[in-house]
């Protein structure tokens, strides 16, 4: 797999996560990810690689 494909796949996964978190009227969806812990899972699939990005509640760093 071309390394450029990995970058595009990561960008798409993060964008889709931000879209799921954003209210419908949000202008800058990516700011919703600031301060969150992101979880990354990469799995081998017959058609290539599946990249999943998820997050949980914002932790209180105190």
Rosetta blueprint (number, residue, H / E / L):
1 X L
2 X L
3 X H
4 X H
5 X H
6 X H
7 X H
8 X H
9 X H
10 X H
11 X H
12 X H
13 X H
14 X H
15 X H
16 X H
17 X H
18 X H
19 X H
20 X H
21 X H
22 X L
23 X L
24 X L
25 X L
26 X L
27 X L
28 X L
29 X H
30 X H
31 X H
32 X H
33 X H
34 X L
35 X L
36 X L
37 X L
38 X E
39 X E
40 X E
41 X E
42 X E
43 X E
44 X E
45 X E
46 X L
47 X L
48 X E
49 X E
50 X E
51 X E
52 X E
53 X E
54 X E
55 X E
56 X L
57 X L
58 X L
59 X L
60 X L
61 X L
62 X L
